[in-house]
Amino acid sequence: MKKLTRRTFLTRASTAAAGAFMMPGLLRYGNGRDNGKVNIAVIGVGGQGRSNWRDCRNENIVALCDVSETAAANGFKTFPDAKRFKDFRVMFDQMANQIDAVLVATPDHTHFPAAMAAMQLGKHVLVEKPLAHNIWQLRTLRKAAKHYGVITQMGNQGHTTMGIRYIKEWYDAGVMGDVKEVLAWFDGPAFTPRGYFLKPDTYPPSEEPVPEGLDWDLWLGPAAHRPYSHFYIPRFWRGWYELGNGELGDWACHTLDAPFWSLDLDMPVVVDSVFRTPSPEGYVSDQSILNFEFKARRRKPAVNLKWYEGGLKPDNRKEWGLEQLPASGMIMVGEKVSLMTGGRPNDPKLLLPQADWDHFIKNMPSETIPRIEGGPRAEWLAAIKGEGPMPGSNFEYSARLTEMAILGVMAQRFDTRIEYDETTMKITNHPDFDKYVKEPVRKGWEFGEDLW
């Protein structure tokens, strides 16, 4: 197979960008095809990737890319006519003109290069959450989505639900009054062989033979080389900060989506590590508490947001009328009435006496936000086909949501206070943190530099 050189890739990217400017209709979808289906490439076929191709199986799945033949086996069997690849750069080199859109479900540290490679060729992209691994990548994805004129989406399912729409509509209608405090908690990380986190016996873990069918070097992608260990894959990479973003990076995109959207929070000016259990360098802690400070926005007051992790919870306040707090959840504390959800924003409830709640749900404020059917992939495909608006969790929105989470991850990782200037992307009280705002990458994995 011919490797995709940077010169070849940039040439193709320039051509695609020119096409986006000159012929937006053709680039938007179809390349002239008339069967009403989108030609999709799937990067990351196993794991969460299964949800991607299952939800899009009625489109044309033309290419499947995964560094592990074992993980991708089910997808390969389901789509026997799709061309198979291990390296998405090779896939784009050979099939760029046959692909309309790309689904990315790889580990956090390879989200960015896969998405950027697709967008540089004018392809629409859907990326699993969290959208990227560092702040510079997130800002670059926002720029790229505008520059290349493509349809983008992050796969945080809750943003397409009825529940999150209720929350924003109720807040906008003044039901809760001003919200100056948000409390959120999640019961993970759970360190079990069946979960997403597993602690090794040594740090770093002992080297093991690379399993047959796995290209370990491609799995590492832009990350620094390290010997293979089963404590990294298939799912345990999430606990290593150089590869994942811990529990917060994973679940903030669900649990904090509703307050971020409805309160128009944008970036915190401070994130402080209030409490953190000790852990080996570079590895997620068992428990953590973070405090986010958001400045006032137009007529909306400043907000203080606390995140509790590892089974820790806020105190249960008498005025909420709750016997106990659930294992995971979020409360927006309103001056009139508070609102609670679970770990996702699907089923919001005002913390009212039962009779008052029953009356409210029969007399709710008017619907002002369009409803979505079928989840994030359906919303994305409808936009590509010109049958719906830009997805709600497009990169302009989801990159900001993820940036907020990544700032929290940074404070948690180093057990410190983060003072942030969003205009310059600087951690003003830690100038040495520039290397985490924009992390170094291995040669051959540089993407997005041309946009700056």
C-alpha positions in Angstrom: 0.0 0.0 0.0 1.2 3.5 -0.7 1.6 5.6 2.3 0.0 9.1 2.3 2.8 11.6 2.3 2.3 15.0 3.8 2.8 16.6 0.4 0.1 14.4 -1.3 -2.2 14.9 1.6 -1.9 18.7 1.6 -2.4 18.8 -2.1 -5.6 16.8 -1.8 -6.7 18.9 1.1 -6.2 22.1 -0.9 -8.2 20.7 -3.7 -11.0 19.7 -1.4 -11.0 23.2 0.2 -11.2 24.8 -3.2 -14.2 22.5 -4.0 -15.9 23.5 -0.8 -15.6 27.1 -1.9 -16.6 26.6 -5.5 -19.1 23.8 -5.4 -20.6 23.5 -1.9 -23.6 21.4 -3.1 -21.4 18.7 -4.6 -19.1 18.6 -1.6 -21.9 18.6 0.9 -23.1 15.2 -0.2 -23.1 12.6 -2.9 -20.4 13.4 -5.4 -23.2 13.2 -8.0 -24.7 9.9 -6.9 -28.4 9.6 -7.0 -29.2 6.6 -4.7 -30.0 8.9 -1.8 -27.3 7.2 0.4 -24.2 8.6 2.0 -20.9 6.8 1.4 -19.4 6.4 4.8 -16.0 5.4 6.1 -15.7 4.0 9.7 -12.5 4.6 11.7 -12.6 2.5 14.8 -14.9 -0.5 14.0 -15.0 -2.3 17.3 -16.1 -1.0 20.7 -18.2 2.2 20.4 -17.6 2.0 16.7 -20.2 -0.8 16.5 -22.9 1.7 17.5 -21.7 4.0 14.7 -22.0 1.5 11.9 -25.2 -0.1 13.3 -26.9 3.3 13.3 -25.7 4.0 9.7 -26.0 0.5 8.2 -28.7 1.8 5.8 -26.2 4.1 4.2 -23.3 2.9 2.0 -20.5 1.7 4.4 -17.7 1.7 1.8 -14.6 1.5 4.1 -13.7 0.1 7.5 -10.5 1.1 9.3 -9.2 -0.4 12.5 -5.8 -1.2 13.9 -7.1 -4.5 15.3 -8.4 -7.2 13.1 -9.8 -8.9 16.1 -11.8 -5.9 17.3 -13.1 -5.2 13.8 -14.0 -8.8 13.0 -17.8 -8.3 13.6 -17.8 -5.2 11.4 -15.8 -6.9 8.7 -18.3 -9.7 8.6 -21.3 -7.4 8.6 -20.0 -5.4 5.6 -18.0 -7.8 3.5 -17.9 -5.5 0.5 -16.4 -2.6 2.4 -12.6 -2.1 1.8 -10.5 -2.8 4.9 -7.7 -0.7 6.3 -5.5 -0.3 9.4 -4.2 3.2 8.7 -6.8 5.9 7.9 -4.1 7.9 6.1 -3.7 5.0 3.6 -7.5 4.7 3.4 -7.9 8.4 2.4 -5.0 8.2 0.0 -6.7 5.3 -1.9 -10.4 6.2 -1.5 -10.8 9.9 -0.9 -13.1 10.3 -4.0 -15.4 7.5 -2.8 -16.1 8.8 0.7 -18.7 11.4 1.7 -18.6 11.2 5.5 -16.5 9.6 8.2 -17.3 8.2 11.7 -14.5 8.3 14.2 -14.7 6.0 17.3 -11.0 5.6 18.3 -9.4 6.3 21.7 -9.3 10.0 22.7 -5.7 10.5 21.7 -6.4 9.7 18.0 -9.7 11.5 17.6 -8.1 14.7 16.3 -5.8 13.4 13.6 -8.6 11.1 12.2 -11.1 14.0 12.1 -8.6 16.5 10.7 -7.5 14.1 8.0 -11.2 13.7 7.0 -12.0 17.4 7.0 -9.0 18.4 5.0 -10.4 16.2 2.2 -13.8 17.8 2.6 -15.5 14.9 4.4 -18.3 15.4 6.9 -17.3 13.9 10.3 -18.9 12.5 13.5 -16.5 12.0 16.4 -17.2 10.2 19.7 -16.8 12.1 22.9 -14.7 13.7 24.2 -14.1 15.4 20.9 -10.3 15.7 21.3 -7.5 15.2 23.7 -6.2 18.8 24.3 -7.3 22.4 24.0 -5.3 23.3 20.8 -6.9 20.3 19.0 -10.3 21.5 20.0 -9.7 25.0 18.8 -8.3 23.6 15.5 -11.3 21.4 14.9 -13.6 24.4 15.3 -11.5 26.3 12.8 -11.4 23.4 10.4 -15.2 22.8 10.4 -15.7 26.4 9.3 -12.8 26.5 6.9 -13.7 23.3 5.0 -17.5 23.8 5.2 -18.4 20.3 6.4 -21.2 18.9 8.6 -19.8 18.0 12.0 -21.2 16.3 15.1 -19.9 14.9 18.4 -21.6 11.7 19.5 -22.9 12.8 22.9 -26.3 11.2 22.7 -27.9 13.4 25.4 -27.8 16.5 23.2 -30.4 15.1 20.9 -32.8 14.1 23.7 -36.1 15.6 24.6 -34.8 16.0 28.2 -32.1 18.5 27.4 -34.5 20.5 25.4 -36.9 20.7 28.3 -34.1 21.9 30.6 -33.1 24.8 28.3 -36.8 25.7 27.6 -37.6 25.7 31.3 -34.6 27.8 32.2 -35.2 30.3 29.4 -38.9 30.6 30.5 -37.7 31.6 34.0 -39.1 28.5 35.7 -36.0 28.0 37.8 -35.0 31.7 38.2 -31.4 32.6 38.2 -29.0 29.6 38.6 -25.7 30.5 40.4 -24.7 27.0 41.4 -24.5 23.6 39.7 -23.6 20.3 41.4 -22.6 17.2 39.5 -21.4 13.8 40.6 -20.5 10.5 39.0 -19.8 7.2 40.7 -16.8 6.1 38.6 -14.1 5.4 37.9 -14.6 1.8 38.7 -11.4 -0.2 38.5 -12.7 -3.6 37.3 -11.8 -5.9 34.4 -15.3 -5.4 33.0 -15.2 -1.6 33.2 -13.2 1.1 31.5 -10.4 1.4 34.2 -8.0 -1.3 35.4 -5.0 -0.6 37.6 -1.8 -2.4 36.7 0.6 -3.9 39.2 3.4 -1.5 38.1 3.6 2.0 36.6 4.3 1.9 33.7 2.9 -1.6 33.2 5.2 -4.5 32.3 5.7 -5.1 28.6 3.7 -7.9 27.0 3.8 -9.5 23.5 1.6 -7.6 21.0 -1.4 -9.7 20.1 -1.7 -11.1 16.7 -3.6 -8.9 14.3 -2.9 -5.7 16.3 -0.8 -2.9 14.8 0.4 -1.4 18.1 2.4 1.4 16.5 -0.7 2.6 14.6 -2.8 2.3 17.8 -0.4 4.7 19.5 -0.6 7.1 16.6 0.5 10.6 17.7 1.3 9.5 21.3 4.8 8.7 22.5 5.9 5.1 22.1 5.5 2.8 25.0 5.6 -1.1 25.1 2.3 -2.9 24.6 0.3 -4.0 27.7 -3.3 -5.2 28.1 -3.6 -2.5 30.7 -4.0 0.0 27.8 -6.4 -1.8 25.5 -9.1 -2.6 24.5 -10.6 -0.1 26.9 -8.3 0.7 29.8 -6.4 3.5 28.0 -9.0 5.9 29.5 -7.2 6.0 32.9 -3.9 7.1 31.4 -3.9 10.9 30.9 -1.5 10.8 27.9 -4.1 8.6 26.1 -7.5 9.4 27.7 -9.1 12.0 29.9 -10.2 10.0 32.8 -13.8 9.8 34.0 -14.4 13.5 33.8 -13.3 13.7 30.2 -15.7 10.9 29.4 -18.8 11.9 31.4 -18.7 15.7 31.5 -19.9 15.7 27.9 -23.0 13.9 29.2 -23.6 15.2 32.7 -22.6 18.9 32.2 -24.1 19.2 28.7 -27.4 20.6 30.0 -26.0 23.3 32.3 -23.4 24.3 29.8 -26.0 24.7 27.0 -28.9 26.2 28.9 -26.8 28.6 31.1 -24.5 29.6 28.2 -21.5 28.9 30.4 -18.6 29.0 27.9 -15.1 28.8 29.5 -14.4 28.8 33.3 -12.0 31.5 34.5 -10.8 29.2 37.3 -10.9 25.4 37.9 -9.6 24.3 41.3 -8.7 20.9 42.5 -10.5 20.8 45.9 -9.7 17.2 46.8 -7.9 14.3 45.0 -6.8 10.9 46.3 -3.1 10.2 45.4 -2.3 8.2 42.3 0.8 7.2 40.3 2.0 10.0 37.9 -0.1 10.2 34.8 -2.9 7.9 36.1 -6.4 8.8 37.1 -7.2 9.1 40.8 -9.8 7.1 42.7 -11.7 10.1 43.9 -11.7 13.8 43.1 -13.6 17.1 43.7 -13.3 20.1 41.4 -14.6 23.6 41.6 -15.3 25.5 38.3 -15.9 29.3 38.4 -17.7 30.9 35.5 -18.0 34.7 35.1 -21.3 36.5 34.5 -22.6 36.4 30.9 -24.7 39.3 29.7 -27.7 39.2 32.1 -26.9 35.8 33.6 -25.1 35.8 36.9 -21.7 34.1 37.6 -21.9 30.4 38.2 -20.0 28.1 40.6 -20.0 24.4 39.5 -18.7 21.5 41.6 -17.8 18.1 40.1 -17.6 15.1 42.5 -16.1 11.8 41.3 -15.4 8.3 42.6 -18.6 7.9 44.7 -18.3 11.3 46.4 -21.5 13.4 46.4 -22.6 16.9 47.5 -24.6 17.1 50.7 -28.3 16.3 50.3 -30.1 19.6 51.1 -33.4 19.5 52.9 -35.1 21.9 50.4 -34.6 19.4 47.6 -37.0 16.9 49.3 -34.9 13.9 48.3 -34.4 10.8 50.5 -31.0 10.3 49.0 -29.0 11.3 45.9 -28.7 8.8 43.1 -25.3 7.2 42.3 -24.7 9.8 39.5 -26.5 13.0 38.8 -26.6 16.8 38.3 -28.5 19.6 40.1 -28.9 23.1 38.8 -29.7 25.1 42.0 -32.3 27.7 41.0 -33.4 30.7 43.1 -37.0 29.6 42.5 -36.7 25.8 42.2 -33.9 23.4 41.5 -33.7 20.8 38.7 -32.1 17.4 38.8 -31.0 14.8 36.2 -29.1 11.6 36.3 -25.7 11.2 34.7 -27.3 12.0 31.4 -29.8 14.9 30.7 -32.5 12.5 29.4 -35.0 12.7 32.3 -35.0 16.1 34.1 -37.2 16.7 37.1 -37.9 19.9 39.0 -37.4 19.3 42.7 -41.0 20.1 43.7 -43.5 18.4 45.9 -45.2 15.7 43.9 -48.5 17.5 43.4 -46.7 20.6 42.2 -44.6 18.5 39.8 -47.7 16.7 38.4 -49.3 20.1 37.8 -46.2 21.4 36.1 -45.8 18.6 33.6 -49.3 19.2 32.5 -48.7 23.0 32.0 -45.1 23.2 30.8 -43.7 26.2 28.9 -44.1 26.2 25.1 -41.6 24.2 23.0 -39.1 26.5 21.4 -36.3 24.1 20.3 -36.8 21.7 17.4 -37.0 18.0 18.4 -34.7 15.4 17.1 -35.5 11.7 16.3 -33.0 8.9 16.0 -30.1 10.3 17.9 -26.8 12.1 17.0 -26.0 10.0 13.9 -29.5 10.4 12.4 -29.3 14.2 13.0 -25.9 14.3 11.3 -27.0 12.3 8.3 -30.1 14.4 7.9 -28.0 17.6 7.8 -25.6 16.0 5.2 -28.6 15.1 3.0 -30.0 18.6 3.3 -33.0 17.3 5.2 -32.3 19.0 8.5 -30.4 21.8 10.2 -26.8 21.8 11.4 -26.5 19.2 14.3 -26.8 20.7 17.7 -23.5 19.2 19.0 -21.6 20.4 16.0 -17.9 21.2 16.5 -18.5 24.9 17.3 -20.6 23.8 20.3 -19.0 20.5 21.2 -15.4 21.7 21.1 -16.3 24.4 23.7 -18.1 21.8 25.9 -15.1 19.5 25.7 -12.7 22.4 26.3 -14.4 23.1 29.6 -14.0 19.5 30.6 -10.4 19.3 29.5 -9.6 22.3 31.8 -11.1 20.3 34.6 -9.0 17.2 33.6 -5.9 19.3 33.7 -6.6 20.6 37.3 -7.5 17.1 38.4 -4.4 15.5 36.8 -2.0 17.8 38.5 -4.1 18.5 41.6 -3.8 22.2 41.2 -5.6 25.5 40.5 -6.1 26.5 36.9 -6.5 30.2 36.0 -7.5 30.4 32.4 -7.4 33.0 29.7 -9.6 31.6 26.9 -8.6 34.3 24.4 -4.9 33.3 24.5 -5.5 29.6 25.5 -3.1 30.2 28.4 -3.0 28.8 31.9 -1.9 32.1 33.3 -0.7 30.7 36.7 1.2 27.8 35.1 3.1 29.0 32.0 4.8 25.6 31.8 1.4 24.0 31.0 1.6 25.1 27.4 2.9 21.6 26.6 -0.5 20.2 27.8 -2.6 22.8 26.0 -0.9 21.7 22.8 0.8 18.3 23.2 3.7 17.2 21.1 3.0 14.5 18.5 5.2 11.9 16.7 6.5 12.6 13.2 3.9 11.8 10.6 0.9 12.7 12.8 1.0 16.5 12.4 -2.3 17.9 11.4 -4.0 21.3 11.5 -0.9 23.4 11.7 -1.8 25.1 8.4 -4.9 26.7 10.0 -2.9 28.8 12.4 
